[in-house]
Structure formats: C-alpha cells, structure tokens
Amino acid sequence: GLLIILAIFTSTLLWCDLLNRFALVFFLALIWFTVLGGIDDYRVLKNQNSDRGLSQRIKLFWQVGYSVILGIIFLTPEISPVTSEISTELYIPFLKSPVINLGWWYLPFIVFVIVAITNSVNFADGLDGLAIVPVSFAIAVYGIFAYVIGNAIYSDYLQFFYLPGSGELAVIASAIFGASLGFLWYNAYPAQVFMGDVGSMTLGGIIGTMAVLLKQEFLFLIIGGVFVIEAFSVLIQEKIGINWLGRRIFYIAPIHSAFQHSGVGETKVVIRFWIIAGILALIGLSTLKIR
C-alpha cells in the first residue's frame, strides 16, 4: 500500500498547484488516512496477527474525526474550496438542479459519506486485484467530473455548477489512476504485493473526499457499486443475519468470499467484479449528459 501512496504523493507534488484549496484538502486526506492505515498495518505485522491491529471503534473514531474536520472546512466560507451558494446543496445523478439544501445538516452527511466509502473500499480488498481496478474506474470517473466542473465552458454546456479550481482534482485523479495501474501489475493473481489498510483505507478516504468536494456523493452509489454491494453484504450478515435473526445469511461475508466458497474460482470472481465495475463506471459517465 505504501507503494501506491508514495507514487501518488510524488506525482501530485510535482504536478499539482500546492496552493489550490482542493489540493490542500486532498493532501489532508492522504496524510490522515495513510497514518491511520499505517498504524493498523504496523500493529498487525508486529503481532503477526490480523486481530491485533487497531479496533474497529478506534478506526471509526479517527475516520469520524477526519470527516468532522473536512465538514467544518467545507462549510466555512472563508476557507472552503466550494462556493457558499452551493456548498450545502444536495445533488443527485440524472437531475440538473439540487434536490434540497441541507444547511448545517450537511456536516453529518459528510461524516456518513466519508466513513461509508472508506470502509466499503476496505471490505473489497480481499482477493488479488479485486479492489484496485474498481478504485481505478471510480477515480477516473471523478477525475472526468472534476475536469468538467472545473471548466467554465464545459460546465455551462453540460449544465453543471462551476467550481473554480476543482480541475486540480483531475490531475490528482490521473496520478491515482497511474499509481493504481502500476500496483495492479504486481497485485494481479498471484499477487506479489498487497494493499493492506494503508492502501485501501487511504484510497477509500480519498475517493470519499473527492465525492464531497465535487458534490457528487450519490454518484458513488453507481460508480462504486461493487464497493456498495460488498459493504451491504457485510452489513446484512452482521446486523440483520447474526444480530437480528441469529444465523448467517451468507456462509461468509463480504460477498466475494461467499462466491469463492461456493466454488467460483478466485480469478473468475475478480474479473467478473471488474466487468461489473466497468459497466457501472460507464453508467456513471452517462450522467454527464443524461440529465
């Protein structure tokens, strides 16, 4: 995972406008989640036991902590990268106009989005190459949205709001996409390197941050559909199955493990998830025009 982070960090230092507010928020997310995931991985390696890393409560606490800081930055006009006129408005794919203005309720919404996306990406990191390709597709789509929304001509033509400076996120997305492809070269089955929490948690945190900065949180339900399904399979298994019904709904969760247990080969599961992620990314891109 550190290989991905180093590649992203080096590329963005070289090519980004380091004074851009969108870029500064990105670096906050990168550093925060790298430290959090790194501590968790270090504890696991030190104790040679995956159960000896940071507890879920501690990880959730620090994820919420970052989300609150991001929310305060986002909703404070003097330092927010997003104009105050649209900062609290909620946008949904396929609709041109915002559906509601949440006001300060946007803060808990940001917390939910960041925590949900971060952990959903983390759940998907279970098979060789499974998480990195859907991450690449999702980040590529957000990069295209960043370019459109940050361009006065294209945003006006496609009837989007215009966010000056958000085009810098397209540069960041390109760096992440390139780093992901480099990682996939060695992470494809049989994997020689592994992402760990330092990789999956950081990538999830960055995607969640981009979704909030571009005000395209609900777009993740489409382009991140693979991650959503993975997270829901865990939620259904633990909350509904075990806690409410007293039995398992799946033999094992997340759902990729259930498919593997049913006899589907690892590479077949991974490639089929890639195909689904690619189709969902194309559907997400179609919302640029179908509105």
C-alpha positions as CSV (number, residue, x, y, z in Angstrom):
1,G,0.0,0.0,0.0
2,L,2.8,2.4,0.7
3,L,4.0,2.0,-2.9
4,I,0.7,3.4,-4.1
5,I,0.8,6.3,-1.6
6,L,4.4,7.2,-2.5
7,A,3.6,7.2,-6.2
8,I,0.5,9.4,-5.6
9,F,2.3,11.8,-3.3
10,T,5.3,12.2,-5.5
11,S,3.2,12.8,-8.7
12,T,0.9,15.3,-7.0
13,L,3.8,17.2,-5.5
14,L,5.3,17.5,-9.0
15,W,2.2,18.4,-11.0
16,C,-0.3,20.0,-8.6
17,D,-0.8,23.6,-7.7
18,L,0.1,23.2,-4.0
19,L,-1.8,26.3,-3.0
20,N,-5.0,25.1,-4.6
21,R,-7.7,24.6,-1.8
22,F,-8.9,21.3,-3.4
23,A,-5.3,20.0,-3.5
24,L,-4.7,21.0,0.1
25,V,-7.8,19.1,1.3
26,F,-6.6,16.1,-0.8
27,F,-3.2,16.2,1.0
28,L,-5.0,16.3,4.3
29,A,-6.9,13.1,3.4
30,L,-3.8,11.4,2.0
31,I,-1.7,12.1,5.2
32,W,-4.5,11.4,7.6
33,F,-5.6,8.0,6.2
34,T,-2.0,6.9,5.4
35,V,-1.1,7.4,9.1
36,L,-4.2,5.7,10.3
37,G,-3.9,2.7,8.0
38,G,-0.2,2.5,8.5
39,I,-0.5,2.2,12.3
40,D,-3.1,-0.5,11.8
41,D,-0.9,-2.5,9.4
42,Y,2.2,-2.0,11.7
43,R,0.4,-3.4,14.7
44,V,-0.8,-6.4,12.6
45,L,2.8,-7.1,11.3
46,K,4.3,-6.6,14.7
47,N,2.0,-9.0,16.4
48,Q,1.8,-11.4,13.4
49,N,-2.0,-11.5,13.9
50,S,-4.7,-9.7,11.9
51,D,-6.8,-9.4,15.0
52,R,-4.2,-7.4,16.8
53,G,-4.5,-4.3,14.7
54,L,-6.5,-1.2,15.6
55,S,-10.0,-2.0,16.8
56,Q,-13.0,-1.0,14.6
57,R,-14.0,1.5,17.2
58,I,-10.6,3.3,17.1
59,K,-10.6,3.3,13.3
60,L,-14.1,4.6,13.2
61,F,-13.2,7.3,15.7
62,W,-10.4,8.7,13.6
63,Q,-12.4,8.4,10.4
64,V,-15.2,10.4,12.0
65,G,-12.6,12.9,13.3
66,Y,-11.3,13.5,9.8
67,S,-14.9,13.8,8.4
68,V,-15.8,16.4,11.0
69,I,-12.7,18.4,10.1
70,L,-13.5,18.2,6.4
71,G,-17.1,19.2,7.1
72,I,-16.0,22.3,9.1
73,I,-13.6,23.3,6.3
74,F,-16.2,22.6,3.7
75,L,-18.9,24.7,5.4
76,T,-16.8,27.6,6.5
77,P,-17.0,30.1,3.6
78,E,-13.6,31.8,4.3
79,I,-11.6,28.6,3.8
80,S,-14.0,26.3,1.9
81,P,-12.9,25.3,-1.7
82,V,-16.6,25.3,-2.6
83,T,-18.6,28.4,-3.0
84,S,-21.1,29.0,-0.2
85,E,-24.0,29.3,-2.6
86,I,-23.9,25.5,-3.4
87,S,-21.8,24.1,-0.5
88,T,-24.8,22.7,1.4
89,E,-27.0,21.8,-1.6
90,L,-27.5,18.1,-2.3
91,Y,-27.2,16.9,-5.9
92,I,-28.3,13.6,-7.4
93,P,-27.2,12.0,-10.7
94,F,-29.5,12.5,-13.7
95,L,-31.0,15.7,-12.1
96,K,-29.8,19.1,-13.1
97,S,-30.9,21.0,-10.0
98,P,-30.2,20.3,-6.4
99,V,-32.9,18.4,-4.6
100,I,-32.5,20.1,-1.1
101,N,-30.4,22.5,0.9
102,L,-29.2,20.7,4.0
103,G,-27.7,23.7,5.7
104,W,-25.5,22.5,8.6
105,W,-27.1,19.1,8.4
106,Y,-24.6,18.7,5.5
107,L,-21.9,18.1,8.2
108,P,-23.3,14.7,9.5
109,F,-24.0,13.8,5.9
110,I,-20.3,14.4,5.1
111,V,-19.4,12.2,8.1
112,F,-21.6,9.4,6.8
113,V,-20.3,9.6,3.3
114,I,-16.6,9.5,4.3
115,V,-17.0,6.7,6.8
116,A,-19.2,4.6,4.4
117,I,-17.0,5.0,1.4
118,T,-13.7,4.4,3.3
119,N,-14.9,1.2,4.9
120,S,-16.7,-0.1,1.7
121,V,-13.4,0.1,-0.2
122,N,-11.6,-1.6,2.7
123,F,-14.1,-4.5,2.7
124,A,-13.5,-5.2,-1.0
125,D,-9.7,-5.7,-0.5
126,G,-9.9,-9.4,-0.1
127,L,-8.8,-11.1,-3.3
128,D,-5.8,-10.4,-5.5
129,G,-6.6,-7.4,-7.7
130,L,-10.2,-7.2,-6.6
131,A,-10.2,-3.7,-5.1
132,I,-7.7,-1.8,-7.2
133,V,-9.5,-2.0,-10.6
134,P,-12.9,-0.7,-9.3
135,V,-10.9,2.0,-7.5
136,S,-9.3,3.0,-10.8
137,F,-12.6,3.1,-12.6
138,A,-14.2,5.2,-9.8
139,I,-11.3,7.6,-9.6
140,A,-11.2,8.0,-13.4
141,V,-14.9,9.0,-13.4
142,Y,-14.4,11.5,-10.6
143,G,-11.4,12.9,-12.5
144,I,-13.5,13.5,-15.6
145,F,-16.2,15.1,-13.4
146,A,-13.6,17.3,-11.8
147,Y,-12.3,18.5,-15.2
148,V,-15.9,19.3,-16.4
149,I,-17.0,21.0,-13.2
150,G,-13.7,23.0,-13.1
151,N,-14.1,24.3,-16.7
152,A,-16.4,27.2,-17.1
153,I,-17.2,26.3,-20.8
154,Y,-17.9,22.6,-20.3
155,S,-19.8,23.0,-17.0
156,D,-22.1,25.6,-18.6
157,Y,-22.6,23.4,-21.7
158,L,-23.4,20.3,-19.6
159,Q,-25.5,22.5,-17.2
160,F,-23.4,21.8,-14.1
161,F,-22.4,24.2,-11.4
162,Y,-18.9,25.7,-11.9
163,L,-16.3,25.2,-9.2
164,P,-13.2,27.3,-9.9
165,G,-10.0,25.3,-9.1
166,S,-11.7,21.9,-8.9
167,G,-9.9,20.9,-12.2
168,E,-6.9,20.3,-10.0
169,L,-8.6,17.2,-8.8
170,A,-8.4,15.8,-12.3
171,V,-4.6,16.0,-12.0
172,I,-4.8,14.2,-8.7
173,A,-7.2,11.6,-10.1
174,S,-4.7,11.0,-13.0
175,A,-1.9,10.4,-10.5
176,I,-4.0,7.9,-8.5
177,F,-5.1,6.1,-11.7
178,G,-1.5,5.7,-12.8
179,A,-0.4,4.5,-9.4
180,S,-3.2,2.0,-9.3
181,L,-2.2,0.5,-12.7
182,G,1.4,0.2,-11.5
183,F,0.2,-1.6,-8.4
184,L,-2.1,-3.9,-10.4
185,W,0.9,-5.1,-12.3
186,Y,2.2,-6.8,-9.2
187,N,-1.1,-7.3,-7.4
188,A,-2.8,-9.4,-10.1
189,Y,-3.2,-13.1,-9.3
190,P,-0.9,-14.5,-7.9
191,A,-0.2,-11.3,-6.0
192,Q,3.4,-10.3,-5.2
193,V,2.4,-7.2,-3.2
194,F,-0.7,-6.4,-1.1
195,M,-2.6,-3.2,-0.4
196,G,-3.2,-3.5,3.3
197,D,-5.2,-1.0,5.3
198,V,-2.7,1.7,4.5
199,G,-3.7,1.4,0.8
200,S,-7.4,0.5,1.0
201,M,-8.3,2.9,3.7
202,T,-6.3,5.8,2.1
203,L,-7.8,5.2,-1.3
204,G,-11.3,5.0,0.2
205,G,-10.8,8.2,2.1
206,I,-9.5,10.0,-1.0
207,I,-12.5,8.8,-3.1
208,G,-14.9,9.9,-0.3
209,T,-13.2,13.3,-0.1
210,M,-13.4,13.7,-3.9
211,A,-17.1,12.8,-3.8
212,V,-17.7,15.5,-1.2
213,L,-15.6,18.2,-2.8
214,L,-17.2,17.7,-6.2
215,K,-20.7,17.4,-4.6
216,Q,-21.2,14.0,-6.3
217,E,-21.7,11.8,-3.3
218,F,-24.6,9.9,-4.7
219,L,-22.6,9.2,-7.9
220,F,-20.6,6.8,-5.8
221,L,-23.7,4.5,-5.5
222,I,-23.3,4.0,-9.2
223,I,-19.6,4.0,-10.0
224,G,-18.7,2.4,-6.7
225,G,-21.5,-0.2,-6.9
226,V,-19.0,-3.0,-6.3
227,F,-18.0,-1.5,-3.0
228,V,-21.6,-0.7,-2.1
229,I,-22.5,-4.4,-2.6
230,E,-19.5,-5.6,-0.6
231,A,-20.4,-3.3,2.3
232,F,-24.1,-4.2,2.2
233,S,-23.2,-7.9,2.3
234,V,-21.2,-7.4,5.5
235,L,-24.0,-5.2,7.0
236,I,-26.7,-7.7,6.2
237,Q,-24.6,-10.6,7.5
238,E,-23.7,-8.9,10.8
239,K,-26.7,-6.7,11.6
240,I,-29.6,-8.5,10.1
241,G,-28.4,-12.1,10.0
242,I,-26.4,-12.6,13.1
243,N,-27.8,-9.9,15.4
244,W,-31.5,-10.0,14.5
245,L,-32.1,-13.5,13.0
246,G,-29.4,-15.3,15.0
247,R,-28.0,-17.0,11.9
248,R,-25.8,-16.3,8.9
249,I,-27.5,-15.2,5.7
250,F,-24.3,-15.8,3.7
251,Y,-21.9,-18.6,4.6
252,I,-19.2,-15.9,4.8
253,A,-19.1,-12.2,4.1
254,P,-18.1,-10.0,2.2
255,I,-19.9,-11.4,-0.8
256,H,-16.7,-12.1,-2.8
257,S,-15.8,-14.6,-0.2
258,A,-19.2,-16.2,-0.4
259,F,-18.8,-16.6,-4.2
260,Q,-15.4,-18.1,-3.7
261,H,-16.7,-20.6,-1.1
262,S,-19.5,-21.7,-3.4
263,G,-16.8,-22.9,-5.8
264,V,-16.2,-20.0,-8.2
265,G,-12.5,-19.6,-8.9
266,E,-10.7,-16.6,-7.5
267,T,-9.7,-15.1,-10.8
268,K,-13.3,-15.6,-12.2
269,V,-14.7,-13.7,-9.2
270,V,-12.2,-10.9,-9.6
271,I,-12.7,-10.5,-13.4
272,R,-16.4,-10.6,-13.1
273,F,-16.3,-7.8,-10.5
274,W,-14.0,-5.9,-12.8
275,I,-16.6,-6.2,-15.6
276,I,-19.4,-5.0,-13.3
277,A,-17.3,-2.1,-12.1
278,G,-16.5,-1.1,-15.7
279,I,-20.2,-1.1,-16.7
280,L,-21.1,0.9,-13.7
281,A,-18.4,3.4,-14.4
282,L,-19.8,3.9,-17.9
283,I,-23.3,4.4,-16.5
284,G,-21.8,7.0,-14.1
285,L,-20.2,8.8,-17.0
286,S,-23.5,8.9,-18.8
287,T,-24.9,11.1,-16.1
288,L,-22.7,13.9,-17.5
289,K,-25.1,14.1,-20.4
290,I,-28.3,12.3,-19.4
291,R,-29.7,14.9,-17.0
